[in-house]
Amino acid sequence: MAVFNQEFEPKLSIDYLKAIDNYTILQKPVQSFEEGMLSVRNGENRALIVIGANFTKALTQRGLEGNFVEDMYITMGRVNLYLDMTSKASKMTIN
């Protein structure tokens, strides 16, 4: 899986990525979204995970404000996953 971590000073994003079992899912860092998507299109990776630039800030704010947090923090705290749905193995794993 290609991993594009946009955080300038990664904190919680590193913890998140460490929680993914690297035995089952081998993480391959990429330098840009485009590089990651190209690796999926070329079949080098089956997926791309993208962590936004303000991931730690957003999760911290969500922890402080709970259900009353602004929508922008919910959006900034998302982890986006782009899958190669042309792969039969990927389809079977997800279903």
N, CA, C and O atoms as CSV, one atom per row, in Angstrom:
chain,resi,resn,atom,element,x,y,z
A,1,MET,N,N,0.839,-1.165,0.000
A,1,MET,CA,C,0.000,0.000,0.000
A,1,MET,C,C,0.890,1.235,0.000
A,1,MET,O,O,1.794,1.367,0.826
A,2,ALA,N,N,0.623,2.131,-0.932
A,2,ALA,CA,C,1.329,3.407,-0.964
A,2,ALA,C,C,0.771,4.297,0.140
A,2,ALA,O,O,-0.433,4.299,0.395
A,3,VAL,N,N,1.647,5.046,0.787
A,3,VAL,CA,C,1.241,5.933,1.869
A,3,VAL,C,C,1.769,7.331,1.590
A,3,VAL,O,O,2.975,7.538,1.454
A,4,PHE,N,N,0.847,8.290,1.507
A,4,PHE,CA,C,1.219,9.689,1.356
A,4,PHE,C,C,0.775,10.430,2.608
A,4,PHE,O,O,-0.409,10.714,2.790
A,5,ASN,N,N,1.735,10.736,3.466
A,5,ASN,CA,C,1.471,11.444,4.711
A,5,ASN,C,C,1.857,12.906,4.502
A,5,ASN,O,O,3.037,13.231,4.370
A,6,GLN,N,N,0.861,13.781,4.472
A,6,GLN,CA,C,1.088,15.192,4.183
A,6,GLN,C,C,1.471,16.016,5.410
A,6,GLN,O,O,1.788,17.198,5.277
A,7,GLU,N,N,1.450,15.421,6.592
A,7,GLU,CA,C,1.772,16.205,7.788
A,7,GLU,C,C,3.217,16.664,7.757
A,7,GLU,O,O,4.122,15.875,7.485
A,8,PHE,N,N,3.432,17.952,8.039
A,8,PHE,CA,C,4.772,18.519,8.062
A,8,PHE,C,C,5.555,17.995,9.261
A,8,PHE,O,O,6.718,17.613,9.133
A,9,GLU,N,N,4.922,17.980,10.404
A,9,GLU,CA,C,5.500,17.404,11.612
A,9,GLU,C,C,4.567,16.296,12.087
A,9,GLU,O,O,3.729,16.516,12.962
A,10,PRO,N,N,4.713,15.108,11.510
A,10,PRO,CA,C,3.778,14.022,11.814
A,10,PRO,C,C,3.866,13.579,13.271
A,10,PRO,O,O,4.947,13.339,13.808
A,11,LYS,N,N,2.708,13.479,13.879
A,11,LYS,CA,C,2.623,12.986,15.258
A,11,LYS,C,C,1.610,11.858,15.302
A,11,LYS,O,O,1.984,10.686,15.307
A,12,LEU,N,N,0.334,12.200,15.334
A,12,LEU,CA,C,-0.697,11.171,15.421
A,12,LEU,C,C,-0.794,10.346,14.145
A,12,LEU,O,O,-1.227,9.194,14.187
A,13,SER,N,N,-0.404,10.911,13.027
A,13,SER,CA,C,-0.436,10.132,11.782
A,13,SER,C,C,0.568,8.979,11.842
A,13,SER,O,O,0.303,7.899,11.316
A,14,ILE,N,N,1.711,9.204,12.478
A,14,ILE,CA,C,2.704,8.135,12.640
A,14,ILE,C,C,2.139,7.039,13.531
A,14,ILE,O,O,2.299,5.855,13.237
A,15,ASP,N,N,1.475,7.429,14.625
A,15,ASP,CA,C,0.850,6.440,15.506
A,15,ASP,C,C,-0.209,5.636,14.755
A,15,ASP,O,O,-0.314,4.420,14.919
A,16,TYR,N,N,-0.988,6.328,13.934
A,16,TYR,CA,C,-2.024,5.653,13.145
A,16,TYR,C,C,-1.395,4.621,12.208
A,16,TYR,O,O,-1.855,3.482,12.131
A,17,LEU,N,N,-0.351,5.025,11.504
A,17,LEU,CA,C,0.289,4.121,10.553
A,17,LEU,C,C,0.979,2.949,11.251
A,17,LEU,O,O,1.019,1.843,10.712
A,18,LYS,N,N,1.516,3.183,12.433
A,18,LYS,CA,C,2.140,2.100,13.199
A,18,LYS,C,C,1.109,1.070,13.651
A,18,LYS,O,O,1.443,-0.098,13.853
A,19,ALA,N,N,-0.135,1.497,13.810
A,19,ALA,CA,C,-1.195,0.589,14.245
A,19,ALA,C,C,-1.633,-0.371,13.142
A,19,ALA,O,O,-2.302,-1.367,13.416
A,20,ILE,N,N,-1.263,-0.080,11.907
A,20,ILE,CA,C,-1.580,-0.971,10.788
A,20,ILE,C,C,-0.542,-2.084,10.770
A,20,ILE,O,O,0.660,-1.817,10.744
A,21,ASP,N,N,-0.996,-3.304,10.783
A,21,ASP,CA,C,-0.096,-4.458,10.799
A,21,ASP,C,C,0.745,-4.489,9.526
A,21,ASP,O,O,0.233,-4.777,8.444
A,22,ASN,N,N,2.024,-4.193,9.657
A,22,ASN,CA,C,2.912,-4.124,8.493
A,22,ASN,C,C,3.263,-5.504,7.952
A,22,ASN,O,O,3.890,-5.607,6.898
A,23,TYR,N,N,2.876,-6.554,8.644
A,23,TYR,CA,C,3.070,-7.914,8.128
A,23,TYR,C,C,2.012,-8.208,7.060
A,23,TYR,O,O,2.299,-8.826,6.035
A,24,THR,N,N,0.805,-7.760,7.317
A,24,THR,CA,C,-0.306,-7.983,6.384
A,24,THR,C,C,-0.309,-6.949,5.273
A,24,THR,O,O,-0.528,-7.278,4.107
A,25,ILE,N,N,-0.067,-5.703,5.637
A,25,ILE,CA,C,-0.098,-4.596,4.680
A,25,ILE,C,C,1.258,-3.900,4.711
A,25,ILE,O,O,1.588,-3.202,5.669
A,26,LEU,N,N,2.023,-4.095,3.673
A,26,LEU,CA,C,3.331,-3.466,3.571
A,26,LEU,C,C,3.146,-2.016,3.129
A,26,LEU,O,O,2.583,-1.754,2.066
A,27,GLN,N,N,3.618,-1.085,3.939
A,27,GLN,CA,C,3.477,0.340,3.650
A,27,GLN,C,C,4.688,0.841,2.875
A,27,GLN,O,O,5.835,0.616,3.260
A,28,LYS,N,N,4.401,1.529,1.771
A,28,LYS,CA,C,5.459,2.100,0.934
A,28,LYS,C,C,5.238,3.609,0.824
A,28,LYS,O,O,4.343,4.048,0.101
A,29,PRO,N,N,6.040,4.408,1.531
A,29,PRO,CA,C,5.867,5.866,1.473
A,29,PRO,C,C,6.091,6.412,0.064
A,29,PRO,O,O,6.981,5.964,-0.659
A,30,VAL,N,N,5.264,7.389,-0.310
A,30,VAL,CA,C,5.419,8.097,-1.580
A,30,VAL,C,C,5.492,9.586,-1.280
A,30,VAL,O,O,5.080,10.030,-0.208
A,31,GLN,N,N,6.017,10.356,-2.226
A,31,GLN,CA,C,6.252,11.782,-2.015
A,31,GLN,C,C,5.098,12.679,-2.444
A,31,GLN,O,O,5.096,13.871,-2.136
A,32,SER,N,N,4.113,12.118,-3.155
A,32,SER,CA,C,2.981,12.936,-3.600
A,32,SER,C,C,1.768,12.053,-3.860
A,32,SER,O,O,1.878,10.836,-4.012
A,33,PHE,N,N,0.610,12.701,-3.907
A,33,PHE,CA,C,-0.624,12.003,-4.246
A,33,PHE,C,C,-0.504,11.399,-5.641
A,33,PHE,O,O,-0.891,10.252,-5.867
A,34,GLU,N,N,0.032,12.179,-6.566
A,34,GLU,CA,C,0.159,11.722,-7.957
A,34,GLU,C,C,1.037,10.476,-8.054
A,34,GLU,O,O,0.708,9.530,-8.770
A,35,GLU,N,N,2.157,10.484,-7.326
A,35,GLU,CA,C,3.046,9.320,-7.336
A,35,GLU,C,C,2.329,8.091,-6.779
A,35,GLU,O,O,2.466,6.991,-7.314
A,36,GLY,N,N,1.575,8.280,-5.717
A,36,GLY,CA,C,0.835,7.173,-5.122
A,36,GLY,C,C,-0.236,6.627,-6.047
A,36,GLY,O,O,-0.377,5.414,-6.197
A,37,MET,N,N,-0.996,7.529,-6.672
A,37,MET,CA,C,-2.041,7.080,-7.598
A,37,MET,C,C,-1.453,6.368,-8.807
A,37,MET,O,O,-2.004,5.377,-9.285
A,38,LEU,N,N,-0.329,6.881,-9.296
A,38,LEU,CA,C,0.333,6.234,-10.430
A,38,LEU,C,C,0.785,4.829,-10.060
A,38,LEU,O,O,0.692,3.912,-10.876
A,39,SER,N,N,1.273,4.652,-8.837
A,39,SER,CA,C,1.715,3.321,-8.408
A,39,SER,C,C,0.545,2.346,-8.316
A,39,SER,O,O,0.711,1.149,-8.549
A,40,VAL,N,N,-0.642,2.859,-7.975
A,40,VAL,CA,C,-1.834,2.009,-7.944
A,40,VAL,C,C,-2.272,1.681,-9.368
A,40,VAL,O,O,-2.587,0.532,-9.677
A,41,ARG,N,N,-2.291,2.689,-10.229
A,41,ARG,CA,C,-2.689,2.466,-11.634
A,41,ARG,C,C,-1.753,1.497,-12.341
A,41,ARG,O,O,-2.191,0.714,-13.184
A,42,ASN,N,N,-0.460,1.544,-12.002
A,42,ASN,CA,C,0.533,0.670,-12.631
A,42,ASN,C,C,0.591,-0.719,-12.003
A,42,ASN,O,O,1.336,-1.581,-12.470
A,43,GLY,N,N,-0.183,-0.937,-10.959
A,43,GLY,CA,C,-0.209,-2.243,-10.316
A,43,GLY,C,C,0.910,-2.474,-9.314
A,43,GLY,O,O,1.070,-3.590,-8.820
A,44,GLU,N,N,1.683,-1.449,-9.006
A,44,GLU,CA,C,2.758,-1.592,-8.015
A,44,GLU,C,C,2.184,-1.688,-6.606
A,44,GLU,O,O,2.755,-2.362,-5.749
A,45,ASN,N,N,1.064,-1.020,-6.362
A,45,ASN,CA,C,0.369,-1.052,-5.078
A,45,ASN,C,C,-1.105,-1.298,-5.327
A,45,ASN,O,O,-1.631,-0.964,-6.389
A,46,ARG,N,N,-1.768,-1.884,-4.345
A,46,ARG,CA,C,-3.198,-2.144,-4.484
A,46,ARG,C,C,-4.052,-1.023,-3.922
A,46,ARG,O,O,-5.265,-0.980,-4.128
A,47,ALA,N,N,-3.388,-0.102,-3.200
A,47,ALA,CA,C,-4.143,1.000,-2.603
A,47,ALA,C,C,-3.204,2.144,-2.269
A,47,ALA,O,O,-1.986,1.984,-2.192
A,48,LEU,N,N,-3.818,3.306,-2.074
A,48,LEU,CA,C,-3.115,4.499,-1.623
A,48,LEU,C,C,-3.859,5.031,-0.418
A,48,LEU,O,O,-5.075,5.215,-0.458
A,49,ILE,N,N,-3.121,5.279,0.660
A,49,ILE,CA,C,-3.701,5.913,1.840
A,49,ILE,C,C,-3.115,7.316,1.931
A,49,ILE,O,O,-1.904,7.507,1.821
A,50,VAL,N,N,-4.004,8.304,2.135
A,50,VAL,CA,C,-3.576,9.701,2.197
A,50,VAL,C,C,-4.009,10.300,3.542
A,50,VAL,O,O,-5.181,10.264,3.917
A,51,ILE,N,N,-3.025,10.844,4.243
A,51,ILE,CA,C,-3.280,11.510,5.517
A,51,ILE,C,C,-3.020,13.001,5.307
A,51,ILE,O,O,-1.962,13.392,4.815
A,52,GLY,N,N,-3.988,13.818,5.684
A,52,GLY,CA,C,-3.918,15.253,5.439
A,52,GLY,C,C,-2.890,15.985,6.281
A,52,GLY,O,O,-2.372,15.464,7.268
A,53,ALA,N,N,-2.613,17.209,5.861
A,53,ALA,CA,C,-1.572,18.037,6.478
A,53,ALA,C,C,-1.887,18.422,7.920
A,53,ALA,O,O,-0.967,18.668,8.701
A,54,ASN,N,N,-3.153,18.478,8.287
A,54,ASN,CA,C,-3.546,18.911,9.636
A,54,ASN,C,C,-4.180,17.783,10.448
A,54,ASN,O,O,-5.028,18.034,11.304
A,55,PHE,N,N,-3.776,16.556,10.183
A,55,PHE,CA,C,-4.361,15.384,10.825
A,55,PHE,C,C,-4.258,15.454,12.349
A,55,PHE,O,O,-5.262,15.289,13.041
A,56,THR,N,N,-3.061,15.695,12.879
A,56,THR,CA,C,-2.861,15.746,14.330
A,56,THR,C,C,-3.669,16.876,14.954
A,56,THR,O,O,-4.322,16.680,15.978
A,57,LYS,N,N,-3.629,18.047,14.349
A,57,LYS,CA,C,-4.391,19.196,14.857
A,57,LYS,C,C,-5.882,18.869,14.898
A,57,LYS,O,O,-6.566,19.181,15.872
A,58,ALA,N,N,-6.374,18.246,13.844
A,58,ALA,CA,C,-7.798,17.930,13.758
A,58,ALA,C,C,-8.209,16.920,14.821
A,58,ALA,O,O,-9.240,17.094,15.471
A,59,LEU,N,N,-7.426,15.879,15.004
A,59,LEU,CA,C,-7.783,14.877,16.005
A,59,LEU,C,C,-7.690,15.436,17.415
A,59,LEU,O,O,-8.500,15.100,18.280
A,60,THR,N,N,-6.707,16.286,17.642
A,60,THR,CA,C,-6.576,16.936,18.947
A,60,THR,C,C,-7.802,17.797,19.232
A,60,THR,O,O,-8.359,17.748,20.329
A,61,GLN,N,N,-8.215,18.578,18.251
A,61,GLN,CA,C,-9.389,19.445,18.408
A,61,GLN,C,C,-10.648,18.616,18.621
A,61,GLN,O,O,-11.501,18.969,19.435
A,62,ARG,N,N,-10.759,17.526,17.894
A,62,ARG,CA,C,-11.929,16.654,18.066
A,62,ARG,C,C,-11.962,16.060,19.463
A,62,ARG,O,O,-13.032,15.891,20.049
A,63,GLY,N,N,-10.790,15.744,19.995
A,63,GLY,CA,C,-10.712,15.217,21.355
A,63,GLY,C,C,-11.137,16.256,22.387
A,63,GLY,O,O,-11.782,15.924,23.382
A,64,LEU,N,N,-10.777,17.501,22.150
A,64,LEU,CA,C,-11.121,18.577,23.082
A,64,LEU,C,C,-12.600,18.957,23.022
A,64,LEU,O,O,-13.225,19.205,24.053
A,65,GLU,N,N,-13.155,19.001,21.811
A,65,GLU,CA,C,-14.521,19.501,21.640
A,65,GLU,C,C,-15.574,18.409,21.487
A,65,GLU,O,O,-16.771,18.688,21.557
A,66,GLY,N,N,-15.140,17.177,21.280
A,66,GLY,CA,C,-16.089,16.068,21.149
A,66,GLY,C,C,-17.067,16.264,20.020
A,66,GLY,O,O,-16.680,16.597,18.900
A,67,ASN,N,N,-18.342,16.057,20.314
A,67,ASN,CA,C,-19.394,16.162,19.298
A,67,ASN,C,C,-19.666,17.592,18.842
A,67,ASN,O,O,-20.417,17.803,17.890
A,68,PHE,N,N,-19.068,18.572,19.507
A,68,PHE,CA,C,-19.331,19.967,19.180
A,68,PHE,C,C,-18.263,20.570,18.269
A,68,PHE,O,O,-18.267,21.776,18.023
A,69,VAL,N,N,-17.369,19.754,17.778
A,69,VAL,CA,C,-16.281,20.226,16.927
A,69,VAL,C,C,-16.831,20.701,15.573
A,69,VAL,O,O,-17.830,20.178,15.077
A,70,GLU,N,N,-16.168,21.687,14.995
A,70,GLU,CA,C,-16.574,22.193,13.680
A,70,GLU,C,C,-16.337,21.138,12.604
A,70,GLU,O,O,-15.446,20.298,12.728
A,71,ASP,N,N,-17.140,21.193,11.551
A,71,ASP,CA,C,-17.045,20.229,10.452
A,71,ASP,C,C,-15.666,20.204,9.805
A,71,ASP,O,O,-15.215,19.157,9.340
A,72,MET,N,N,-14.989,21.365,9.773
A,72,MET,CA,C,-13.683,21.399,9.108
A,72,MET,C,C,-12.683,20.488,9.812
A,72,MET,O,O,-11.797,19.938,9.157
A,73,TYR,N,N,-12.799,20.311,11.129
A,73,TYR,CA,C,-11.892,19.427,11.851
A,73,TYR,C,C,-12.198,17.963,11.547
A,73,TYR,O,O,-11.296,17.127,11.507
A,74,ILE,N,N,-13.456,17.665,11.336
A,74,ILE,CA,C,-13.829,16.304,10.946
A,74,ILE,C,C,-13.233,15.987,9.578
A,74,ILE,O,O,-12.695,14.900,9.365
A,75,THR,N,N,-13.332,16.932,8.660
A,75,THR,CA,C,-12.770,16.743,7.317
A,75,THR,C,C,-11.248,16.616,7.368
A,75,THR,O,O,-10.679,15.746,6.708
A,76,MET,N,N,-10.588,17.472,8.140
A,76,MET,CA,C,-9.116,17.451,8.221
A,76,MET,C,C,-8.600,16.180,8.899
A,76,MET,O,O,-7.455,15.784,8.679
A,77,GLY,N,N,-9.427,15.543,9.716
A,77,GLY,CA,C,-9.003,14.353,10.431
A,77,GLY,C,C,-9.286,13.055,9.698
A,77,GLY,O,O,-9.091,11.974,10.252
A,78,ARG,N,N,-9.734,13.150,8.484
A,78,ARG,CA,C,-10.029,11.939,7.695
A,78,ARG,C,C,-8.757,11.304,7.157
A,78,ARG,O,O,-7.750,11.968,6.910
A,79,VAL,N,N,-8.844,10.010,6.989
A,79,VAL,CA,C,-7.819,9.250,6.280
A,79,VAL,C,C,-8.498,8.771,5.005
A,79,VAL,O,O,-9.505,8.065,5.064
A,80,ASN,N,N,-7.954,9.148,3.859
A,80,ASN,CA,C,-8.559,8.783,2.580
A,80,ASN,C,C,-7.858,7.561,2.008
A,80,ASN,O,O,-6.630,7.469,2.010
A,81,LEU,N,N,-8.656,6.635,1.522
A,81,LEU,CA,C,-8.150,5.386,0.968
A,81,LEU,C,C,-8.626,5.252,-0.474
A,81,LEU,O,O,-9.824,5.321,-0.752
A,82,TYR,N,N,-7.689,5.063,-1.378
A,82,TYR,CA,C,-7.983,4.901,-2.803
A,82,TYR,C,C,-7.567,3.491,-3.190
A,82,TYR,O,O,-6.391,3.142,-3.090
A,83,LEU,N,N,-8.519,2.679,-3.632
A,83,LEU,CA,C,-8.271,1.269,-3.905
A,83,LEU,C,C,-8.231,0.959,-5.391
A,83,LEU,O,O,-8.902,1.607,-6.195
A,84,ASP,N,N,-7.442,-0.034,-5.740
A,84,ASP,CA,C,-7.442,-0.572,-7.097
A,84,ASP,C,C,-8.578,-1.582,-7.168
A,84,ASP,O,O,-8.406,-2.743,-6.796
A,85,MET,N,N,-9.719,-1.150,-7.640
A,85,MET,CA,C,-10.881,-2.038,-7.704
A,85,MET,C,C,-10.880,-2.913,-8.950
A,85,MET,O,O,-11.819,-3.679,-9.162
A,86,THR,N,N,-9.843,-2.813,-9.779
A,86,THR,CA,C,-9.729,-3.707,-10.927
A,86,THR,C,C,-9.117,-5.036,-10.515
A,86,THR,O,O,-9.205,-6.016,-11.254
A,87,SER,N,N,-8.500,-5.075,-9.345
A,87,SER,CA,C,-7.860,-6.289,-8.855
A,87,SER,C,C,-8.892,-7.202,-8.204
A,87,SER,O,O,-9.614,-6.783,-7.299
A,88,LYS,N,N,-8.962,-8.434,-8.658
A,88,LYS,CA,C,-9.896,-9.404,-8.089
A,88,LYS,C,C,-9.590,-9.633,-6.616
A,88,LYS,O,O,-10.504,-9.780,-5.805
A,89,ALA,N,N,-8.301,-9.665,-6.266
A,89,ALA,CA,C,-7.903,-9.869,-4.863
A,89,ALA,C,C,-8.399,-8.729,-3.991
A,89,ALA,O,O,-8.854,-8.970,-2.873
A,90,SER,N,N,-8.323,-7.490,-4.473
A,90,SER,CA,C,-8.791,-6.346,-3.705
A,90,SER,C,C,-10.306,-6.422,-3.493
A,90,SER,O,O,-10.797,-6.152,-2.396
A,91,LYS,N,N,-11.029,-6.784,-4.528
A,91,LYS,CA,C,-12.481,-6.883,-4.428
A,91,LYS,C,C,-12.877,-7.934,-3.396
A,91,LYS,O,O,-13.788,-7.712,-2.599
A,92,MET,N,N,-12.199,-9.068,-3.412
A,92,MET,CA,C,-12.536,-10.147,-2.487
A,92,MET,C,C,-12.185,-9.760,-1.056
A,92,MET,O,O,-12.910,-10.125,-0.131
A,93,THR,N,N,-11.114,-9.044,-0.855
A,93,THR,CA,C,-10.692,-8.629,0.484
A,93,THR,C,C,-11.680,-7.638,1.075
A,93,THR,O,O,-11.996,-7.704,2.263
A,94,ILE,N,N,-12.166,-6.726,0.256
A,94,ILE,CA,C,-13.053,-5.660,0.728
A,94,ILE,C,C,-14.461,-6.196,0.987
A,94,ILE,O,O,-15.100,-5.793,1.959
A,95,ASN,N,N,-14.946,-7.081,0.150
A,95,ASN,CA,C,-16.296,-7.630,0.323
A,95,ASN,C,C,-16.324,-8.521,1.469
A,95,ASN,O,O,-17.371,-9.087,1.786
